[in-house]
């Protein structure tokens, strides 16, 4: 009846993070467990300056990096991602499933992150 469980290790090595983190505009309904997962791809909207979680690299919003830790989704849409990895080594199999399918695109968009 314990609350312990297995947590995937997404990052083998973190070299650099985005100073100050990033405020994410997310909808709580999209995250039923209440957290934006570790290793989520994020970018910043150039017009508003607000961060968004990306599921694809489509050119509309340039990716910045991957979330370092799970980020609790707050009511009202202003979720704080206190760590956005911009340089380091990430384990492909530990990434969210949608990102595992676009690893080649991620390598191009995030050249300072090594994917193993």
Secondary structure, 3 states (H helix, E strand, C coil): CCCCCCCCCCEEEEEEECCCCEEEECCHHHCCCCEECCCCEEEECCCCCCEEEECCCCCCCCEEEEECCCEECCCCCEEEECCEEEEEEECHHHCCHHHHCCHHHHHHHCCCEEEC
